[in-house]
Amino acid sequence: MAVSKASHVDVAKLNIDEVVVQGGNALDCMKPVPSSFEHVRGLVDSVAAVTSNVNFASNNWSPFLQKIKLFIEIVGAIAEVRHRFD
């Protein structure tokens, strides 16, 4: 019976050793993944910067564009009135 227990212990140790090796191999395979995330993070940072610039531009141009819109509406109304009298 002592032989049987020893062989079970040896098999269990071999299984544990194999799992450790497989885990190490899996970890080695995962190392390139963070570099991919770095590219994605860089892209997200770029998009955030562009969004910030767009918000800044829209805030600065908004009053000017509102005045242009008002001017276009006034000119359109004048054109309608003039067209009625032609």
Contacts in CASP RR format, 6 or more apart in sequence:
PFRMAT RR
TARGET T0000
AUTHOR 0000-0000-0000
METHOD contacts of the structure
MODEL  1
MAVSKASHVDVAKLNIDEVVVQGGNALDCMKPVPSSFEHVRGLVDSVAAV
TSNVNFASNNWSPFLQKIKLFIEIVGAIAEVRHRFD
END
